[in-house]
Amino acid sequence: MPAIVNVKTSARTEMVDITSMVQIEVARSGVTDGICVVFVPHTTAAVTINEGADPDVCRDIIAKLDQMVPPHEGYRHSEGNSDSHIKASLVGSSVSVLVEGGRLVLGTWQKIFFCEFDGPRSRKVFVKA
């Protein structure tokens, strides 16, 4: 059974660093060497790995996604969040991270980000190591 990490977002679109929460779940799992899968079970949210040192990287990603998929573009979906569904599909619903010595194997600047595209909301992220 995967662990559940709860994420509360505060804006319609934002990227939340969940690396430490995922690491806690890896430690709880007892897995020392293997793979950790992080999965987002939502159709208007996603997960990605990218630079976590400079917050402008996340701002740039969000700005470019908004430029590529504008929020109000005359979409057919009646809920008014078609752009959120498209952005979630582009970014993806899961990432896999190696685990060695009980620790996530990430590059120096890499972090795991929950990507909210239809918030603010309370969301769940599944973590399986």
Secondary structure, DSSP 8 states (H G I E B T S, - for coil): --EEEEEE--SSSEEEE-HHHHHHHHHHHT--EEEEEEE---TTEEEEEEE-S-HHHHHHHHHHHHHHS-S-S--S-TTS-HHHHHHHHHH-SEEEEEEETTEE---TTEEEEEEESS-S-EEEEEEE-
